[in-house]
Amino acid sequence: MRPYCGQQLGLRVVILIAYMRSNLVRLNLIPVFSQARFSPLILRNGRSVPTLYAGENVAVALMETLLRDLPLKCTGHPIELRKLESVMHSRLLPREPLLLLDLNPRSLKRLGITTTLLLSSMADQYSTTQRWAARLYEVNPDAQGLSWASRQHGGKALMLFGDRINLHSLVPATLSLPALQSQPLLTALEDLADEMALVLID
């Protein structure tokens, strides 16, 4: 489905929610420049909008990065801890509510788009989902980002629009800490491995 046809006016009714969590967790895979579901975010006038992906907790962030390509039946699947050598862990504390577009099934129905296309599609559909993100940005000038249920975890994932975030509204509690030095991250990874019967390999 093309994002610029159909119910364009309906895009404005996507629900803005005040998002204020104790922390937002970001994991950087090095290099950090790559194609993702909603980025690069390039507007119709050609301008590129800076973005930042995060999860509501470290488990969501792990499932959306290091563990995103697990097989459907993952019992006994090995996870090499050396992969963490290229991962950096940051934790950001919002000082004020963030206004995010809540991409839930109800609001997507209003737009005439399915969660399968926007939130569960494979990488070969990213050009379409990126155009949807650009359109949502353009018609919702107060929105500071997008929020949706992580396909990998079920918790909240989000993407912030960098040009609409006050630099002082996010306080770095943890900034670019190597993942292997982050005990909260390692603990969350062990918990996920136990839950999904994964095998962690040194």
N, CA, C and O atoms as a DFTB+ gen file, in Angstrom:
808 C
 N C O
     1  1       0.843      -1.194       0.000
     2  2       0.000       0.000       0.000
     3  2       0.879       1.245       0.000
     4  3       1.818       1.335       0.791
     5  1       0.592       2.198      -0.869
     6  2       1.364       3.426      -0.927
     7  2       0.931       4.365       0.193
     8  3      -0.268       4.508       0.433
     9  1       1.877       5.016       0.892
    10  2       1.513       5.842       2.028
    11  2       0.932       7.197       1.677
    12  3       0.417       7.877       2.565
    13  1       0.990       7.620       0.427
    14  2       0.515       8.950       0.097
    15  2      -0.845       8.942      -0.583
    16  3      -1.300       9.988      -1.047
    17  1      -1.501       7.800      -0.655
    18  2      -2.827       7.761      -1.265
    19  2      -3.865       7.447      -0.196
    20  3      -3.528       7.024       0.910
    21  1      -5.132       7.658      -0.540
    22  2      -6.191       7.274       0.388
    23  2      -6.434       8.317       1.455
    24  3      -6.535       9.507       1.157
    25  1      -6.530       7.867       2.720
    26  2      -7.022       8.703       3.799
    27  2      -5.912       9.569       4.385
    28  3      -5.506       9.363       5.529
    29  1      -5.422      10.529       3.620
    30  2      -4.344      11.369       4.118
    31  2      -4.772      12.164       5.347
    32  3      -4.010      12.281       6.307
    33  1      -5.993      12.715       5.325
    34  2      -6.448      13.495       6.466
    35  2      -6.543      12.633       7.709
    36  3      -6.382      13.122       8.827
    37  1      -6.807      11.341       7.513
    38  2      -6.918      10.454       8.658
    39  2      -5.630      10.289       9.428
    40  3      -5.652       9.887      10.591
    41  1      -4.513      10.590       8.805
    42  2      -3.242      10.429       9.493
    43  2      -3.161      11.292      10.743
    44  3      -2.500      10.930      11.715
    45  1      -3.836      12.435      10.712
    46  2      -3.730      13.353      11.842
    47  2      -4.393      12.809      13.107
    48  3      -4.107      13.300      14.199
    49  1      -5.253      11.830      12.993
    50  2      -5.974      11.371      14.171
    51  2      -5.249      10.253      14.917
    52  3      -5.769       9.733      15.905
    53  1      -4.070       9.882      14.463
    54  2      -3.309       8.918      15.243
    55  2      -3.098       9.498      16.635
    56  3      -2.742      10.666      16.785
    57  1      -3.318       8.685      17.632
    58  2      -3.395       9.188      19.001
    59  2      -2.023       9.616      19.511
    60  3      -1.058       8.853      19.448
    61  1      -1.951      10.844      20.016
    62  2      -0.745      11.320      20.687
    63  2      -0.816      10.905      22.152
    64  3      -1.808      11.177      22.828
    65  1       0.212      10.260      22.636
    66  2       0.227       9.839      24.031
    67  2       1.386      10.518      24.749
    68  3       2.442      10.758      24.163
    69  1       1.177      10.820      26.006
    70  2       2.266      11.335      26.830
    71  2       3.061      10.144      27.350
    72  3       2.534       9.306      28.082
    73  1       4.310      10.077      26.975
    74  2       5.140       8.924      27.306
    75  2       6.178       9.346      28.336
    76  3       7.085      10.117      28.020
    77  1       6.057       8.859      29.544
    78  2       7.002       9.205      30.592
    79  2       7.364       7.935      31.337
    80  3       6.635       7.508      32.233
    81  1       8.468       7.339      30.979
    82  2       8.923       6.114      31.624
    83  2      10.123       6.432      32.508
    84  3      10.708       7.512      32.424
    85  1      10.471       5.486      33.342
    86  2      11.627       5.694      34.201
    87  2      12.908       5.758      33.392
    88  3      13.854       6.443      33.779
    89  1      12.946       5.047      32.268
    90  2      14.138       5.116      31.429
    91  2      13.825       4.581      30.043
    92  3      12.903       3.787      29.856
    93  1      14.611       5.031      29.082
    94  2      14.571       4.513      27.717
    95  2      15.927       3.888      27.446
    96  3      16.960       4.474      27.772
    97  1      15.932       2.712      26.855
    98  2      17.182       1.987      26.640
    99  2      17.490       1.926      25.158
   100  3      16.642       1.556      24.345
   101  1      18.714       2.296      24.819
   102  2      19.166       2.251      23.429
   103  2      20.411       1.378      23.347
   104  3      21.337       1.512      24.147
   105  1      20.415       0.489      22.373
   106  2      21.602      -0.309      22.080
   107  2      22.082       0.055      20.684
   108  3      21.317      -0.006      19.722
   109  1      23.342       0.430      20.576
   110  2      23.941       0.727      19.278
   111  2      24.704      -0.479      18.790
   112  3      25.588      -0.986      19.480
   113  1      24.362      -0.944      17.593
   114  2      25.187      -1.925      16.915
   115  2      26.124      -1.154      16.001
   116  3      25.675      -0.308      15.227
   117  1      27.403      -1.431      16.077
   118  2      28.393      -0.692      15.301
   119  2      28.639      -1.416      13.983
   120  3      28.914      -2.616      14.017
   121  1      28.556      -0.748      12.794
   122  2      28.216       0.664      12.628
   123  2      26.727       0.911      12.841
   124  3      25.908       0.000      12.716
   125  1      26.387       2.165      13.167
   126  2      25.007       2.484      13.530
   127  2      24.179       2.942      12.338
   128  3      22.968       3.113      12.476
   129  1      24.786       3.147      11.176
   130  2      24.042       3.633      10.012
   131  2      23.573       2.455       9.179
   132  3      24.385       1.740       8.592
   133  1      22.256       2.252       9.127
   134  2      21.716       1.132       8.364
   135  2      20.248       1.398       8.069
   136  3      19.652       2.336       8.599
   137  1      19.678       0.559       7.218
   138  2      18.252       0.637       6.931
   139  2      17.478       0.034       8.101
   140  3      17.842      -1.024       8.615
   141  1      16.417       0.707       8.514
   142  2      15.567       0.204       9.589
   143  2      14.110       0.430       9.195
   144  3      13.821       1.020       8.153
   145  1      13.206      -0.042      10.032
   146  2      11.785      -0.001       9.683
   147  2      11.301       1.413       9.363
   148  3      10.558       1.608       8.401
   149  1      11.711       2.388      10.149
   150  2      11.214       3.749       9.951
   151  2      12.315       4.752       9.610
   152  3      12.066       5.957       9.601
   153  1      13.500       4.284       9.337
   154  2      14.592       5.188       9.003
   155  2      15.533       4.527       7.996
   156  3      15.626       3.301       7.945
   157  1      16.242       5.352       7.180
   158  2      16.280       6.810       7.271
   159  2      14.922       7.446       6.976
   160  3      14.163       6.981       6.125
   161  1      14.645       8.524       7.709
   162  2      13.381       9.233       7.570
   163  2      13.623      10.440       6.662
   164  3      14.179      11.451       7.092
   165  1      13.206      10.323       5.420
   166  2      13.445      11.371       4.427
   167  2      12.102      11.931       3.972
   168  3      11.243      11.194       3.490
   169  1      11.933      13.230       4.129
   170  2      10.678      13.887       3.795
   171  2      10.554      14.090       2.289
   172  3      11.518      13.920       1.542
   173  1       9.356      14.455       1.861
   174  2       9.126      14.625       0.424
   175  2       9.921      15.783      -0.170
   176  3      10.163      15.811      -1.377
   177  1      10.331      16.747       0.671
   178  2      11.167      17.840       0.171
   179  2      12.647      17.474       0.145
   180  3      13.493      18.301      -0.198
   181  1      12.955      16.227       0.511
   182  2      14.333      15.755       0.479
   183  2      15.087      15.892       1.779
   184  3      16.206      15.393       1.898
   185  1      14.490      16.571       2.778
   186  2      15.178      16.753       4.055
   187  2      15.187      15.458       4.847
   188  3      14.193      14.732       4.889
   189  1      16.319      15.180       5.473
   190  2      16.467      13.987       6.296
   191  2      16.279      14.355       7.766
   192  3      16.876      15.316       8.250
   193  1      15.452      13.592       8.471
   194  2      15.176      13.840       9.885
   195  2      16.014      12.885      10.731
   196  3      15.943      11.673      10.527
   197  1      16.808      13.399      11.679
   198  2      17.569      12.505      12.555
   199  2      16.630      11.710      13.454
   200  3      15.604      12.227      13.897
   201  1      16.973      10.466      13.720
   202  2      16.110       9.599      14.527
   203  2      16.929       8.854      15.571
   204  3      18.143       8.697      15.438
   205  1      16.243       8.402      16.606
   206  2      16.865       7.591      17.644
   207  2      15.887       6.494      18.038
   208  3      14.757       6.775      18.438
   209  1      16.321       5.247      17.925
   210  2      15.512       4.096      18.335
   211  2      15.832       3.741      19.783
   212  3      16.969       3.888      20.233
   213  1      14.814       3.270      20.510
   214  2      15.014       2.840      21.895
   215  2      13.921       1.850      22.266
   216  3      12.969       1.643      21.515
   217  1      14.074       1.243      23.433
   218  2      13.062       0.365      23.994
   219  2      12.716       0.834      25.387
   220  3      13.485       1.564      26.012
   221  1      11.551       0.415      25.882
   222  2      11.154       0.855      27.215
   223  2      11.984       0.188      28.303
   224  3      11.979       0.642      29.447
   225  1      12.690      -0.872      27.967
   226  2      13.612      -1.502      28.907
   227  2      14.674      -2.250      28.111
   228  3      14.599      -2.345      26.886
   229  1      15.656      -2.774      28.820
   230  2      16.790      -3.389      28.134
   231  2      16.394      -4.688      27.440
   232  3      17.012      -5.060      26.442
   233  1      15.382      -5.383      27.943
   234  2      14.938      -6.619      27.289
   235  2      14.370      -6.325      25.903
   236  3      14.660      -7.045      24.948
   237  1      13.565      -5.272      25.789
   238  2      13.038      -4.886      24.478
   239  2      14.184      -4.531      23.539
   240  3      14.206      -4.955      22.384
   241  1      15.135      -3.749      24.044
   242  2      16.262      -3.338      23.211
   243  2      17.071      -4.543      22.734
   244  3      17.505      -4.579      21.583
   245  1      17.276      -5.520      23.600
   246  2      18.009      -6.729      23.204
   247  2      17.256      -7.513      22.142
   248  3      17.853      -7.985      21.175
   249  1      15.950      -7.653      22.317
   250  2      15.164      -8.421      21.354
   251  2      15.092      -7.727      19.997
   252  3      14.921      -8.387      18.972
   253  1      15.221      -6.410      19.985
   254  2      15.158      -5.662      18.729
   255  2      16.522      -5.526      18.054
   256  3      16.608      -5.016      16.937
   257  1      17.579      -5.974      18.712
   258  2      18.922      -5.844      18.131
   259  2      19.612      -7.207      18.107
   260  3      19.554      -7.916      17.102
   261  1      20.246      -7.565      19.183
   262  2      21.057      -8.783      19.231
   263  2      20.248     -10.044      18.940
   264  3      20.754     -10.967      18.302
   265  1      18.986     -10.095      19.404
   266  2      18.188     -11.320      19.311
   267  2      17.068     -11.230      18.278
   268  3      16.134     -12.031      18.321
   269  1      17.136     -10.292      17.369
   270  2      16.009     -10.067      16.459
   271  2      15.883     -11.142      15.378
   272  3      14.812     -11.280      14.786
   273  1      16.929     -11.898      15.106
   274  2      16.889     -12.880      14.016
   275  2      16.826     -14.324      14.509
   276  3      17.293     -15.234      13.825
   277  1      16.259     -14.533      15.674
   278  2      16.132     -15.895      16.195
   279  2      15.191     -16.718      15.317
   280  3      14.231     -16.178      14.767
   281  1      15.455     -18.016      15.179
   282  2      14.514     -18.870      14.440
   283  2      13.205     -19.008      15.204
   284  3      13.161     -18.780      16.413
   285  1      12.146     -19.377      14.507
   286  2      10.838     -19.508      15.139
   287  2      10.890     -20.493      16.297
   288  3      10.357     -20.215      17.372
   289  1      11.525     -21.638      16.092
   290  2      11.737     -22.608      17.171
   291  2      13.175     -22.435      17.645
   292  3      14.110     -22.924      17.011
   293  1      13.342     -21.734      18.764
   294  2      14.687     -21.309      19.155
   295  2      15.280     -22.119      20.300
   296  3      16.381     -21.808      20.756
   297  1      14.592     -23.138      20.776
   298  2      15.123     -23.947      21.874
   299  2      16.509     -24.477      21.519
   300  3      16.697     -25.123      20.488
   301  1      17.476     -24.191      22.390
   302  2      18.837     -24.660      22.171
   303  2      19.651     -23.824      21.210
   304  3      20.804     -24.151      20.929
   305  1      19.069     -22.743      20.696
   306  2      19.793     -21.910      19.727
   307  2      20.956     -21.212      20.425
   308  3      20.765     -20.630      21.493
   309  1      22.163     -21.256      19.846
   310  2      23.325     -20.643      20.498
   311  2      23.389     -19.133      20.262
   312  3      23.084     -18.647      19.173
   313  1      23.785     -18.413      21.287
   314  2      24.032     -16.975      21.199
   315  2      25.467     -16.732      21.651
   316  3      25.808     -16.965      22.811
   317  1      26.296     -16.269      20.740
   318  2      27.703     -16.030      21.063
   319  2      27.848     -14.667      21.737
   320  3      27.491     -13.635      21.169
   321  1      28.377     -14.688      22.953
   322  2      28.513     -13.449      23.710
   323  2      29.509     -12.489      23.072
   324  3      29.491     -11.294      23.366
   325  1      30.381     -13.000      22.201
   326  2      31.342     -12.109      21.537
   327  2      30.627     -11.084      20.659
   328  3      31.192     -10.039      20.335
   329  1      29.380     -11.384      20.273
   330  2      28.625     -10.413      19.477
   331  2      28.364      -9.127      20.258
   332  3      28.112      -8.077      19.667
   333  1      28.426      -9.214      21.583
   334  2      28.234      -8.024      22.404
   335  2      29.411      -7.065      22.316
   336  3      29.307      -5.917      22.747
   337  1      30.528      -7.523      21.762
   338  2      31.701      -6.654      21.652
   339  2      31.426      -5.447      20.766
   340  3      32.101      -4.425      20.888
   341  1      30.450      -5.551      19.882
   342  2      30.133      -4.443      18.974
   343  2      28.870      -3.695      19.394
   344  3      28.291      -2.950      18.603
   345  1      28.445      -3.896      20.643
   346  2      27.204      -3.281      21.130
   347  2      27.523      -2.284      22.241
   348  3      28.305      -2.575      23.146
   349  1      26.905      -1.102      22.160
   350  2      27.018      -0.096      23.206
   351  2      25.639       0.107      23.838
   352  3      24.620       0.085      23.148
   353  1      25.621       0.302      25.142
   354  2      24.378       0.412      25.909
   355  2      24.240       1.835      26.444
   356  3      25.130       2.335      27.132
   357  1      23.123       2.479      26.125
   358  2      22.816       3.797      26.678
   359  2      21.442       3.760      27.333
   360  3      20.540       3.059      26.876
   361  1      21.298       4.523      28.408
   362  2      20.011       4.633      29.106
   363  2      19.699       6.110      29.285
   364  3      20.503       6.862      29.837
   365  1      18.528       6.518      28.816
   366  2      18.133       7.921      28.840
   367  2      16.931       8.111      29.752
   368  3      15.991       7.316      29.727
   369  1      16.963       9.161      30.550
   370  2      15.867       9.463      31.470
   371  2      15.099      10.677      30.957
   372  3      15.664      11.770      30.907
   373  1      13.829      10.525      30.575
   374  2      13.033      11.684      30.142
   375  2      12.729      12.607      31.319
   376  3      12.259      12.157      32.364
   377  1      12.999      13.895      31.144
   378  2      12.672      14.875      32.168
   379  2      11.224      15.357      32.059
   380  3      10.673      15.916      33.007
   381  1      10.625      15.136      30.907
   382  2       9.258      15.595      30.664
   383  2       8.569      14.589      29.758
   384  3       9.239      13.799      29.093
   385  1       7.231      14.605      29.720
   386  2       6.523      13.670      28.843
   387  2       6.914      13.865      27.382
   388  3       7.143      14.987      26.929
   389  1       6.984      12.761      26.662
   390  2       7.255      12.787      25.229
   391  2       5.953      12.504      24.490
   392  3       5.239      11.562      24.831
   393  1       5.645      13.301      23.496
   394  2       4.428      13.104      22.711
   395  2       4.745      12.197      21.532
   396  3       5.401      12.606      20.575
   397  1       4.271      10.965      21.617
   398  2       4.570       9.960      20.605
   399  2       3.289       9.499      19.921
   400  3       2.237       9.406      20.554
   401  1       3.379       9.214      18.643
   402  2       2.259       8.633      17.912
   403  2       2.164       7.157      18.265
   404  3       3.100       6.392      18.029
   405  1       1.042       6.767      18.824
   406  2       0.846       5.391      19.278
   407  2       0.346       4.546      18.108
   408  3      -0.824       4.624      17.731
   409  1       1.238       3.741      17.541
   410  2       0.887       2.921      16.376
   411  2       0.271       1.603      16.839
   412  3       0.894       0.545      16.743
   413  1      -0.951       1.682      17.337
   414  2      -1.652       0.487      17.798
   415  2      -2.639       0.044      16.718
   416  3      -2.904       0.804      15.787
   417  1      -3.187      -1.166      16.821
   418  2      -4.102      -1.657      15.780
   419  2      -5.297      -0.752      15.522
   420  3      -5.768      -0.668      14.388
   421  1      -5.796      -0.073      16.552
   422  2      -6.968       0.792      16.378
   423  2      -6.626       2.026      15.532
   424  3      -7.352       2.370      14.599
   425  1      -5.515       2.683      15.870
   426  2      -5.151       3.873      15.101
   427  2      -4.744       3.509      13.681
   428  3      -4.981       4.284      12.753
   429  1      -4.133       2.340      13.498
   430  2      -3.745       1.928      12.145
   431  2      -4.971       1.610      11.294
   432  3      -4.966       1.854      10.088
   433  1      -6.014       1.071      11.907
   434  2      -7.259       0.838      11.160
   435  2      -7.821       2.159      10.639
   436  3      -8.341       2.222       9.525
   437  1      -7.716       3.201      11.441
   438  2      -8.195       4.524      11.008
   439  2      -7.429       4.999       9.772
   440  3      -7.980       5.709       8.930
   441  1      -6.169       4.607       9.668
   442  2      -5.350       4.993       8.520
   443  2      -5.562       4.086       7.321
   444  3      -5.149       4.411       6.208
   445  1      -6.209       2.943       7.550
   446  2      -6.380       1.993       6.462
   447  2      -5.138       1.181       6.183
   448  3      -4.880       0.806       5.040
   449  1      -4.361       0.904       7.226
   450  2      -3.139       0.121       7.069
   451  2      -3.114      -0.959       8.143
   452  3      -3.622      -0.747       9.244
   453  1      -2.539      -2.095       7.840
   454  2      -2.506      -3.202       8.788
   455  2      -1.220      -3.185       9.602
   456  3      -0.195      -2.663       9.165
   457  1      -1.296      -3.768      10.796
   458  2      -0.085      -3.913      11.600
   459  2       0.917      -4.822      10.898
   460  3       2.126      -4.664      11.065
   461  1       0.415      -5.771      10.115
   462  2       1.317      -6.666       9.383
   463  2       2.214      -5.880       8.444
   464  3       3.417      -6.132       8.384
   465  1       1.647      -4.935       7.711
   466  2       2.444      -4.158       6.766
   467  2       3.375      -3.191       7.473
   468  3       4.553      -3.103       7.125
   469  1       2.864      -2.462       8.463
   470  2       3.662      -1.395       9.059
   471  2       4.629      -1.897      10.122
   472  3       5.742      -1.382      10.231
   473  1       4.225      -2.894      10.912
   474  2       5.021      -3.285      12.074
   475  2       5.601      -4.688      12.004
   476  3       6.511      -5.009      12.768
   477  1       5.105      -5.528      11.115
   478  2       5.573      -6.917      11.074
   479  2       6.181      -7.310       9.737
   480  3       6.573      -8.463       9.560
   481  1       6.268      -6.389       8.802
   482  2       6.809      -6.714       7.480
   483  2       8.317      -6.920       7.545
   484  3       8.984      -6.467       8.476
   485  1       8.836      -7.608       6.543
   486  2      10.260      -7.892       6.468
   487  2      11.017      -6.694       5.872
   488  3      10.415      -5.702       5.459
   489  1      12.343      -6.815       5.840
   490  2      13.191      -5.700       5.421
   491  2      12.932      -5.262       3.986
   492  3      13.186      -4.108       3.639
   493  1      12.430      -6.166       3.146
   494  2      12.189      -5.780       1.755
   495  2      11.027      -4.799       1.618
   496  3      10.793      -4.267       0.533
   497  1      10.294      -4.554       2.713
   498  2       9.197      -3.589       2.711
   499  2       9.566      -2.283       3.416
   500  3       8.717      -1.409       3.590
   501  1      10.829      -2.150       3.821
   502  2      11.224      -0.969       4.589
   503  2      11.051       0.334       3.810
   504  3      10.784       1.372       4.417
   505  1      11.193       0.310       2.503
   506  2      10.995       1.554       1.755
   507  2       9.563       2.063       1.935
   508  3       9.331       3.271       1.985
   509  1       8.608       1.141       2.032
   510  2       7.212       1.525       2.258
   511  2       7.000       2.034       3.676
   512  3       6.364       3.069       3.872
   513  1       7.524       1.319       4.666
   514  2       7.326       1.739       6.058
   515  2       8.057       3.048       6.347
   516  3       7.594       3.846       7.162
   517  1       9.180       3.275       5.695
   518  2       9.889       4.546       5.865
   519  2       9.076       5.710       5.308
   520  3       9.076       6.797       5.886
   521  1       8.383       5.494       4.189
   522  2       7.544       6.563       3.637
   523  2       6.346       6.848       4.541
   524  3       5.927       7.997       4.681
   525  1       5.801       5.798       5.152
   526  2       4.723       6.019       6.120
   527  2       5.225       6.858       7.289
   528  3       4.533       7.774       7.736
   529  1       6.420       6.554       7.788
   530  2       6.973       7.323       8.908
   531  2       7.153       8.787       8.524
   532  3       6.871       9.680       9.322
   533  1       7.622       9.034       7.305
   534  2       7.804      10.409       6.846
   535  2       6.468      11.141       6.778
   536  3       6.374      12.310       7.152
   537  1       5.436      10.447       6.298
   538  2       4.122      11.074       6.198
   539  2       3.540      11.353       7.582
   540  3       2.951      12.412       7.802
   541  1       3.695      10.432       8.498
   542  2       3.223      10.650       9.864
   543  2       3.927      11.846      10.492
   544  3       3.304      12.639      11.198
   545  1       5.212      11.974      10.238
   546  2       5.975      13.128      10.731
   547  2       5.413      14.426      10.163
   548  3       5.219      15.398      10.893
   549  1       5.156      14.437       8.874
   550  2       4.744      15.669       8.194
   551  2       3.373      16.160       8.639
   552  3       3.169      17.368       8.761
   553  1       2.439      15.265       8.883
   554  2       1.068      15.696       9.191
   555  2       0.790      15.770      10.689
   556  3      -0.326      16.094      11.095
   557  1       1.784      15.475      11.507
   558  2       1.637      15.570      12.965
   559  2       2.777      16.420      13.517
   560  3       3.721      15.877      14.091
   561  1       2.709      17.746      13.357
   562  2       3.837      18.608      13.715
   563  2       4.172      18.633      15.199
   564  3       5.268      19.057      15.568
   565  1       3.264      18.193      16.059
   566  2       3.542      18.175      17.493
   567  2       4.159      16.855      17.953
   568  3       4.681      16.766      19.064
   569  1       4.101      15.852      17.118
   570  2       4.616      14.537      17.517
   571  2       6.135      14.566      17.627
   572  3       6.821      15.153      16.790
   573  1       6.648      13.926      18.671
   574  2       8.095      13.845      18.884
   575  2       8.660      12.473      18.528
   576  3       9.862      12.241      18.657
   577  1       7.800      11.572      18.083
   578  2       8.281      10.247      17.711
   579  2       7.138       9.270      17.541
   580  3       5.964       9.639      17.565
   581  1       7.512       8.018      17.368
   582  2       6.564       6.921      17.180
   583  2       6.736       5.905      18.299
   584  3       7.839       5.723      18.814
   585  1       5.649       5.246      18.676
   586  2       5.684       4.178      19.673
   587  2       4.841       3.016      19.176
   588  3       3.755       3.218      18.633
   589  1       5.341       1.794      19.363
   590  2       4.612       0.609      18.889
   591  2       5.030      -0.603      19.716
   592  3       6.032      -0.567      20.429
   593  1       4.256      -1.666      19.609
   594  2       4.585      -2.910      20.305
   595  2       5.670      -3.638      19.519
   596  3       5.499      -3.935      18.337
   597  1       6.773      -3.920      20.179
   598  2       7.882      -4.620      19.537
   599  2       7.425      -5.970      18.994
   600  3       6.828      -6.767      19.717
   601  1       7.706      -6.220      17.725
   602  2       7.351      -7.511      17.115
   603  2       8.147      -8.643      17.750
   604  3       7.679      -9.780      17.803
   605  1       9.332      -8.342      18.226
   606  2      10.200      -9.375      18.776
   607  2       9.906      -9.670      20.250
   608  3      10.054     -10.805      20.702
   609  1       9.489      -8.640      20.994
   610  2       9.358      -8.774      22.444
   611  2       7.926      -8.605      22.937
   612  3       7.481      -9.350      23.809
   613  1       7.205      -7.638      22.389
   614  2       5.856      -7.329      22.863
   615  2       5.800      -6.062      23.683
   616  3       4.747      -5.430      23.775
   617  1       6.935      -5.671      24.292
   618  2       6.991      -4.402      25.007
   619  2       7.085      -3.240      24.039
   620  3       7.104      -3.431      22.823
   621  1       7.144      -2.027      24.586
   622  2       7.131      -0.833      23.754
   623  2       8.507      -0.538      23.152
   624  3       9.511      -0.434      23.857
   625  1       8.514      -0.409      21.829
   626  2       9.666       0.133      21.114
   627  2       9.289       1.537      20.665
   628  3       8.107       1.856      20.542
   629  1      10.284       2.372      20.422
   630  2       9.982       3.721      19.992
   631  2      11.097       4.301      19.140
   632  3      12.245       3.860      19.198
   633  1      10.738       5.289      18.359
   634  2      11.700       6.042      17.570
   635  2      11.413       7.516      17.767
   636  3      10.289       7.964      17.545
   637  1      12.415       8.273      18.181
   638  2      12.256       9.697      18.419
   639  2      12.683      10.493      17.193
   640  3      13.629      10.127      16.495
   641  1      11.966      11.596      16.942
   642  2      12.351      12.534      15.899
   643  2      13.368      13.505      16.501
   644  3      13.019      14.328      17.347
   645  1      14.604      13.410      16.070
   646  2      15.670      14.167      16.711
   647  2      15.511      15.671      16.648
   648  3      15.975      16.374      17.546
   649  1      14.869      16.185      15.611
   650  2      14.731      17.635      15.488
   651  2      13.561      18.182      16.296
   652  3      13.336      19.393      16.306
   653  1      12.814      17.315      16.974
   654  2      11.697      17.770      17.806
   655  2      11.906      17.446      19.282
   656  3      10.990      17.589      20.091
   657  1      13.099      17.016      19.622
   658  2      13.423      16.683      21.007
   659  2      14.360      17.741      21.563
   660  3      15.424      17.990      20.996
   661  1      13.978      18.360      22.661
   662  2      14.860      19.286      23.357
   663  2      16.030      18.504      23.946
   664  3      15.831      17.509      24.643
   665  1      17.238      18.955      23.665
   666  2      18.418      18.229      24.130
   667  2      18.442      18.077      25.644
   668  3      19.047      17.142      26.169
   669  1      17.787      18.993      26.343
   670  2      17.797      18.947      27.807
   671  2      16.655      18.104      28.370
   672  3      16.551      17.946      29.586
   673  1      15.798      17.560      27.504
   674  2      14.658      16.784      27.993
   675  2      15.006      15.318      28.216
   676  3      14.216      14.581      28.807
   677  1      16.173      14.884      27.753
   678  2      16.636      13.517      27.969
   679  2      17.979      13.557      28.685
   680  3      18.944      14.136      28.187
   681  1      18.029      12.940      29.851
   682  2      19.254      12.924      30.643
   683  2      19.926      11.566      30.488
   684  3      19.298      10.544      30.763
   685  1      21.194      11.525      30.051
   686  2      21.878      10.233      29.912
   687  2      22.273       9.663      31.270
   688  3      23.177      10.185      31.923
   689  1      21.602       8.596      31.699
   690  2      21.977       7.909      32.935
   691  2      23.124       6.941      32.670
   692  3      23.989       6.741      33.522
   693  1      23.122       6.348      31.488
   694  2      24.215       5.494      31.018
   695  2      24.480       5.906      29.584
   696  3      23.556       5.960      28.773
   697  1      25.734       6.198      29.262
   698  2      26.031       6.708      27.928
   699  2      27.105       5.862      27.257
   700  3      28.262       5.860      27.677
   701  1      26.710       5.147      26.214
   702  2      27.629       4.372      25.366
   703  2      28.559       3.483      26.188
   704  3      29.776       3.489      26.001
   705  1      27.961       2.722      27.098
   706  2      28.730       1.761      27.889
   707  2      28.869       0.468      27.095
   708  3      27.868      -0.060      26.611
   709  1      30.102      -0.060      26.947
   710  2      30.243      -1.349      26.257
   711  2      29.331      -2.395      26.887
   712  3      29.293      -2.531      28.109
   713  1      28.604      -3.126      26.068
   714  2      27.588      -4.056      26.570
   715  2      28.167      -5.075      27.539
   716  3      27.514      -5.439      28.517
   717  1      29.377      -5.538      27.281
   718  2      29.978      -6.549      28.150
   719  2      30.315      -5.997      29.532
   720  3      30.627      -6.761      30.445
   721  1      30.254      -4.670      29.693
   722  2      30.507      -4.055      30.993
   723  2      29.214      -3.626      31.686
   724  3      29.248      -3.053      32.775
   725  1      28.081      -3.904      31.053
   726  2      26.790      -3.486      31.600
   727  2      26.120      -4.660      32.298
   728  3      25.598      -5.559      31.639
   729  1      26.131      -4.658      33.628
   730  2      25.529      -5.761      34.366
   731  2      24.021      -5.852      34.159
   732  3      23.505      -6.962      34.033
   733  1      23.281      -4.729      34.116
   734  2      21.844      -4.842      33.827
   735  2      21.571      -5.493      32.478
   736  3      20.629      -6.274      32.346
   737  1      22.379      -5.180      31.486
   738  2      22.194      -5.785      30.169
   739  2      22.485      -7.279      30.210
   740  3      21.724      -8.076      29.662
   741  1      23.579      -7.660      30.855
   742  2      23.939      -9.078      30.927
   743  2      22.888      -9.868      31.704
   744  3      22.565     -11.000      31.344
   745  1      22.357      -9.270      32.767
   746  2      21.313      -9.940      33.542
   747  2      20.052     -10.124      32.703
   748  3      19.439     -11.191      32.724
   749  1      19.666      -9.080      31.961
   750  2      18.487      -9.184      31.096
   751  2      18.692     -10.232      30.015
   752  3      17.760     -10.960      29.671
   753  1      19.901     -10.315      29.477
   754  2      20.190     -11.313      28.447
   755  2      20.088     -12.722      29.023
   756  3      19.551     -13.615      28.368
   757  1      20.590     -12.932      30.221
   758  2      20.483     -14.244      30.866
   759  2      19.023     -14.608      31.117
   760  3      18.625     -15.758      30.933
   761  1      18.225     -13.625      31.540
   762  2      16.802     -13.884      31.782
   763  2      16.083     -14.258      30.484
   764  3      15.264     -15.177      30.467
   765  1      16.390     -13.547      29.405
   766  2      15.779     -13.866      28.113
   767  2      16.217     -15.240      27.625
   768  3      15.420     -15.990      27.062
   769  1      17.487     -15.565      27.843
   770  2      17.988     -16.878      27.435
   771  2      17.271     -17.989      28.195
   772  3      16.924     -19.016      27.613
   773  1      17.049     -17.790      29.489
   774  2      16.315     -18.787      30.277
   775  2      14.874     -18.913      29.779
   776  3      14.350     -20.020      29.652
   777  1      14.246     -17.787      29.501
   778  2      12.843     -17.788      29.086
   779  2      12.648     -18.490      27.746
   780  3      11.648     -19.177      27.541
   781  1      13.608     -18.315      26.833
   782  2      13.462     -18.864      25.482
   783  2      14.318     -20.096      25.236
   784  3      14.389     -20.595      24.113
   785  1      14.979     -20.591      26.301
   786  2      15.823     -21.788      26.209
   787  2      16.956     -21.605      25.202
   788  3      17.262     -22.506      24.421
   789  1      17.573     -20.420      25.233
   790  2      18.742     -20.162      24.401
   791  2      19.995     -20.615      25.133
   792  3      19.992     -20.756      26.356
   793  1      21.058     -20.842      24.386
   794  2      22.330     -21.258      24.967
   795  2      23.341     -20.140      24.753
   796  3      23.701     -19.831      23.617
   797  1      23.800     -19.533      25.849
   798  2      24.801     -18.475      25.764
   799  2      26.189     -19.097      25.718
   800  3      26.532     -19.938      26.550
   801  1      26.978     -18.679      24.745
   802  2      28.311     -19.248      24.533
   803  2      29.353     -18.156      24.717
   804  3      29.277     -17.106      24.080
   805  1      30.337     -18.404      25.597
   806  2      31.421     -17.439      25.808
   807  2      32.306     -17.348      24.571
   808  3      33.273     -16.586      24.559
